[in-house]
C-alpha cells in the first residue's frame, strides 16, 4: 500500500515541469505517513506535500540535541489560535462543530532505524479539540508539510488543503472560522 503514495508523488514530480504556473499539492491520509515520501519532497522544486501523521508511527523530533515524541512536542507548543470545524454525521455520532486549538512550527524528524537518510526538516500543524462532547472522541490531527508554515494564515491554508482531501473521499467537513 505505501508504494502507491510514493508512485503518486513521483508522478507529480514528473508533471510539475510541464505546469510551471500551477501549484501541485499531494495530500495524504495517515497511510501516506512515510519517511521515504518526505525524503522525496525535500527538493524545493518538488510539488507541495501535506500528510496527516499516523500516531502509530511513534516518530521523534530532534530538539536541542535530544529526541522527543512528535505528538508530545507539538502538544507542548503554545496555542496560536482556534478553529471551528463543522464535522458531518459519522456513524452514530451526530453532526457537530468542533472547536480546535491550533499549534504549528518547524520540526526535524529523526529517520527510522535502517534508513540511511539524515534528519528531515518539515513543518507541522497540530489541531486538537480541547473539550469534545461527553462520550465523543475529540479531533486530534497532526499535519506534516514541506511548505513553510510560519503564521496563522498559512495554518488556515494547510487545513483547507486537508479539507480538500476529505471532500474527495466524500466524507467532508466545513472549515468555518479561525480566531
C-alpha positions as CSV (number, residue, x, y, z in Angstrom):
1,X,0.0,0.0,0.0
2,X,2.7,2.5,0.8
3,X,4.1,2.2,-2.7
4,X,1.1,3.9,-4.2
5,X,1.9,7.1,-2.3
6,X,5.5,7.2,-3.5
7,X,4.4,6.4,-7.1
8,X,1.7,9.2,-7.0
9,X,4.2,11.7,-5.7
10,X,6.8,10.8,-8.3
11,X,4.1,11.3,-11.0
12,X,3.5,14.8,-9.6
13,X,7.3,15.4,-9.7
14,X,7.3,14.4,-13.4
15,X,4.3,16.5,-14.2
16,X,5.5,19.7,-12.4
17,X,7.9,21.0,-15.0
18,X,5.1,20.9,-17.6
19,X,2.9,23.0,-15.4
20,X,5.2,25.9,-14.2
21,X,2.3,28.2,-13.2
22,X,0.4,25.5,-11.3
23,X,0.8,24.7,-7.6
24,X,0.6,20.9,-7.2
25,X,-0.2,19.6,-3.8
26,X,-0.1,15.9,-2.8
27,X,-2.5,15.4,0.2
28,X,-2.3,12.1,2.1
29,X,-4.0,10.5,5.0
30,X,-2.3,8.5,7.8
31,X,-1.4,5.8,5.3
32,X,0.8,8.3,3.5
33,X,2.9,9.0,6.6
34,X,6.1,7.6,5.2
35,X,9.6,8.9,5.9
36,X,10.5,8.0,2.3
37,X,7.8,10.2,1.0
38,X,9.1,13.2,3.0
39,X,12.5,12.5,1.6
40,X,11.2,12.7,-2.0
41,X,9.6,16.1,-1.1
42,X,12.8,17.7,0.2
43,X,13.7,19.3,-3.2
44,X,12.4,22.9,-3.2
45,X,11.3,22.4,-6.8
46,X,9.1,19.4,-5.9
47,X,5.3,19.6,-5.5
48,X,3.9,20.5,-2.1
49,X,3.2,17.7,0.3
50,X,0.7,17.5,3.2
51,X,0.3,14.3,5.1
52,X,-1.8,13.6,8.2
53,X,0.6,11.9,10.7
54,X,-0.1,8.4,11.9
55,X,0.1,8.3,15.7
56,X,1.2,4.6,15.5
57,X,4.5,5.6,13.8
58,X,5.8,6.9,17.1
59,X,8.3,9.2,15.3
60,X,10.6,11.5,17.2
61,X,11.6,15.1,16.6
62,X,15.1,16.4,17.3
63,X,15.0,19.4,19.7
64,X,18.1,20.9,21.3
65,X,20.1,17.7,20.6
66,X,17.5,15.5,22.3
67,X,14.7,13.3,20.9
68,X,11.1,14.0,21.8
69,X,8.0,12.1,20.6
70,X,6.4,14.4,18.0
71,X,2.9,14.4,19.4
72,X,4.4,15.3,22.8
73,X,6.5,18.0,21.2
74,X,3.6,19.6,19.3
75,X,1.2,19.5,22.3
76,X,3.8,21.3,24.3
77,X,3.8,24.3,22.0
78,X,1.7,27.4,22.8
79,X,-1.8,27.6,21.3
80,X,-1.5,30.0,18.4
81,X,-5.2,30.3,17.6
82,X,-8.5,28.4,17.4
83,X,-10.5,26.9,14.5
84,X,-14.2,26.0,14.3
85,X,-14.7,22.9,12.2
86,X,-18.2,21.6,11.2
87,X,-18.0,17.8,11.2
88,X,-20.6,15.7,9.4
89,X,-22.6,12.9,11.0
90,X,-20.4,9.8,11.4
91,X,-22.0,6.5,12.3
92,X,-24.0,7.0,15.5
93,X,-22.3,10.4,16.2
94,X,-24.4,13.5,15.2
95,X,-23.0,16.3,13.1
96,X,-21.3,18.9,15.3
97,X,-18.9,21.8,15.4
98,X,-15.5,21.1,16.9
99,X,-13.5,23.9,18.5
100,X,-9.9,23.1,17.8
101,X,-6.7,24.6,19.4
102,X,-4.0,25.3,16.7
103,X,-0.3,24.8,17.2
104,X,2.3,24.9,14.5
105,X,6.0,25.1,13.9
106,X,9.1,23.6,12.3
107,X,10.1,20.0,13.2
108,X,13.1,17.9,12.4
109,X,12.2,14.3,12.1
110,X,14.7,11.6,13.1
111,X,14.9,8.9,10.4
112,X,13.6,5.4,11.2
113,X,16.1,2.8,12.1
114,X,17.6,1.2,9.0
115,X,17.3,4.2,6.7
116,X,20.5,6.0,5.6
117,X,18.8,9.3,5.2
118,X,19.6,12.1,7.6
119,X,17.1,14.1,9.7
120,X,14.3,15.8,7.8
121,X,13.2,19.4,8.3
122,X,9.4,19.8,7.9
123,X,6.6,22.0,9.2
124,X,3.9,20.7,11.4
125,X,0.3,21.8,12.2
126,X,-1.3,20.3,15.2
127,X,-5.1,20.6,15.7
128,X,-6.7,19.3,18.9
129,X,-10.2,19.6,20.3
130,X,-9.6,20.5,24.0
131,X,-13.2,19.9,25.1
132,X,-15.1,17.3,23.0
133,X,-18.7,16.4,23.9
134,X,-19.0,13.7,26.6
135,X,-18.7,10.2,25.0
136,X,-17.1,11.6,21.8
137,X,-13.5,11.1,20.8
138,X,-12.1,14.6,20.2
139,X,-10.5,15.6,17.0
140,X,-6.7,15.4,17.0
141,X,-4.7,15.8,13.8
142,X,-1.0,16.4,13.2
143,X,-0.4,17.5,9.6
144,X,3.1,17.5,8.2
145,X,4.2,19.5,5.2
146,X,7.2,20.5,3.1
147,X,5.8,24.0,2.8
148,X,6.9,26.7,5.3
149,X,4.0,27.4,7.7
150,X,5.0,30.4,9.7
151,X,1.8,32.2,10.6
152,X,-1.9,31.5,11.1
153,X,-2.9,32.3,7.5
154,X,-0.5,29.6,6.4
155,X,-2.0,27.2,9.0
156,X,-5.5,28.0,7.6
157,X,-4.3,27.2,4.2
158,X,-2.9,23.8,5.3
159,X,-6.2,22.9,7.0
160,X,-8.1,23.9,3.8
161,X,-5.8,21.6,1.8
162,X,-6.5,18.7,4.1
163,X,-10.2,19.5,3.9
164,X,-9.9,19.1,0.1
165,X,-8.8,15.6,0.6
166,X,-11.9,14.9,2.8
167,X,-14.1,16.3,0.0
168,X,-12.5,13.9,-2.5
169,X,-13.3,11.0,-0.1
170,X,-16.8,12.2,0.2
171,X,-16.7,12.4,4.0
172,X,-16.1,16.2,4.1
173,X,-16.1,18.8,6.7
174,X,-16.7,22.5,6.5
175,X,-14.0,25.0,7.6
176,X,-15.9,27.6,9.5
177,X,-13.6,30.2,11.2
178,X,-10.3,30.9,12.8
179,X,-9.9,33.1,15.8
